[in-house]
């Protein structure tokens, strides 16, 4: 099973995509599109995936980096979505991608005037779903109330005045959402799917699409028995009958020391928004020592940008909300970077914050199938429903039992002969990465990782490496310093000499 993606393979797959009729053409290389490609290919269907930019270029890399159990949906009464989230979280964390996920302690600080009874009830309801989903408590322990001293030990930066304690629960965190998508695409490639990045759908219908190689400008047709539009927030541009109400979710990036002199440790904070029963700001520690604070939920009108801008109002809101529970208020000087993603919510009455995260599979008059809505955690169910809608096979979805590239049991991960940082990114492939040049370019990037990204993970240039195969790009100043260096390795890679051929 060859799971390596590189420029040489892309050139071969481009040439092969024009020949004959493929079973399924997937448009969109985010978590849903890559999930559809894996689902279809693992059922024995021939698959071409066309992505206009790079894998995880859009919304999938701008998530909160959580594989969560859907507690927020319980607050809205969406028990079905919450249960689905809990089931999918368990599948990802125990079977398909243990190496790319980890348990995340979450603390709700309880200061004077902040009620905790209703929140604790919700946490226990979420834990019931965890048990129904058969996710072991050894992985995600049961929620409990903790005294003030323990809350401070878990999060030393908390405001001490008026602190009565906290509510501690556990959820799933994905180490890197963009790398998760790359692992999905590589696994699909191992089942024979053709993964075509920098390949834009100019037009499409139920029988195929006109595609453009954006590296050369050449256009060609791909004929398909079924076409699945998995372009997320851009779905309506290809299928006008799809009506969406995008919502912007913004995060800011901080150094961990911004929250306390000793760091946030490994416990995240869940900060209730006054006046709302189901909105929170999350303070999320990362393995690299950075902290992400998110997220907003603001409606977006007008043209959908490739990379959403982060307005000052979002930054101010997040700083203020997080500061409400901290000993030292955060300021703009603490902000290293910021990012925003657009949720592809189905149009309906109400505010964007209250719109359902339920996904839908829609078939247009011209036969194009669109899968839209949903969220990162439930990508696998979305993909399975989309492939079922093609009616091309009687084989049921197999993906709950297909480990992604690099996956193995958690106990075995600890025995891999490689640095823990590499194991968290590459799983069983970490040992092979560790054998390459370990010259450090950045605390979170070595020459070995650049080479691996280009030779095996489909990165075609420095932007792909810095923004989608690593998280360096979340701090623009740091990424800008490395563009020329990383570009040199990309240009020297023999696989790239065939680009566009």
HELIX and SHEET records of a PDB file:
HELIX    1   1 UNK A    7  UNK A   17  1                                  11    
HELIX    2   2 UNK A   31  UNK A   42  1                                  12    
HELIX    3   3 UNK A   59  UNK A   62  5                                   4    
HELIX    4   4 UNK A   71  UNK A   75  1                                   5    
HELIX    5   5 UNK A   79  UNK A   91  1                                  13    
HELIX    6   6 UNK A   92  UNK A   96  3                                   5    
HELIX    7   7 UNK A   98  UNK A  100  5                                   3    
HELIX    8   8 UNK A  117  UNK A  132  1                                  16    
HELIX    9   9 UNK A  148  UNK A  154  1                                   7    
HELIX   10  10 UNK A  177  UNK A  190  1                                  14    
HELIX   11  11 UNK A  232  UNK A  234  5                                   3    
HELIX   12  12 UNK A  235  UNK A  238  1                                   4    
HELIX   13  13 UNK A  256  UNK A  258  5                                   3    
HELIX   14  14 UNK A  312  UNK A  323  1                                  12    
HELIX   15  15 UNK A  332  UNK A  334  5                                   3    
HELIX   16  16 UNK A  352  UNK A  354  5                                   3    
HELIX   17  17 UNK A  376  UNK A  378  5                                   3    
HELIX   18  18 UNK A  379  UNK A  390  1                                  12    
HELIX   19  19 UNK A  399  UNK A  401  5                                   3    
HELIX   20  20 UNK A  410  UNK A  413  1                                   4    
HELIX   21  21 UNK A  420  UNK A  426  1                                   7    
HELIX   22  22 UNK A  427  UNK A  429  5                                   3    
HELIX   23  23 UNK A  430  UNK A  434  1                                   5    
HELIX   24  24 UNK A  447  UNK A  456  1                                  10    
HELIX   25  25 UNK A  462  UNK A  467  1                                   6    
HELIX   26  26 UNK A  472  UNK A  474  5                                   3    
HELIX   27  27 UNK A  476  UNK A  480  1                                   5    
HELIX   28  28 UNK A  483  UNK A  492  1                                  10    
HELIX   29  29 UNK A  494  UNK A  498  5                                   5    
SHEET    1   A 6 UNK A 194  UNK A 196  0                                        
SHEET    2   A 6 UNK A  47  UNK A  50  1                                        
SHEET    3   A 6 UNK A  21  UNK A  27  1                                        
SHEET    4   A 6 UNK A 219  UNK A 229  1                                        
SHEET    5   A 6 UNK A 208  UNK A 213 -1                                        
SHEET    6   A 6 UNK A 199  UNK A 205 -1                                        
SHEET    1   B 6 UNK A 194  UNK A 196  0                                        
SHEET    2   B 6 UNK A  47  UNK A  50  1                                        
SHEET    3   B 6 UNK A  21  UNK A  27  1                                        
SHEET    4   B 6 UNK A 219  UNK A 229  1                                        
SHEET    5   B 6 UNK A 369  UNK A 373  1                                        
SHEET    6   B 6 UNK A 359  UNK A 363 -1                                        
SHEET    1   C 8 UNK A  66  UNK A  67  0                                        
SHEET    2   C 8 UNK A 163  UNK A 174 -1                                        
SHEET    3   C 8 UNK A 101  UNK A 111 -1                                        
SHEET    4   C 8 UNK A 268  UNK A 272  1                                        
SHEET    5   C 8 UNK A 280  UNK A 285 -1                                        
SHEET    6   C 8 UNK A 290  UNK A 294 -1                                        
SHEET    7   C 8 UNK A 247  UNK A 255 -1                                        
SHEET    8   C 8 UNK A 298  UNK A 299 -1                                        
SHEET    1   D 3 UNK A  66  UNK A  67  0                                        
SHEET    2   D 3 UNK A 163  UNK A 174 -1                                        
SHEET    3   D 3 UNK A 144  UNK A 146 -1                                        
SHEET    1   E 8 UNK A  66  UNK A  67  0                                        
SHEET    2   E 8 UNK A 163  UNK A 174 -1                                        
SHEET    3   E 8 UNK A 101  UNK A 111 -1                                        
SHEET    4   E 8 UNK A 268  UNK A 272  1                                        
SHEET    5   E 8 UNK A 280  UNK A 285 -1                                        
SHEET    6   E 8 UNK A 290  UNK A 294 -1                                        
SHEET    7   E 8 UNK A 247  UNK A 255 -1                                        
SHEET    8   E 8 UNK A 335  UNK A 343 -1                                        
SHEET    1   F 2 UNK A 440  UNK A 442  0                                        
SHEET    2   F 2 UNK A 445  UNK A 446 -1                                        
END                                                                             
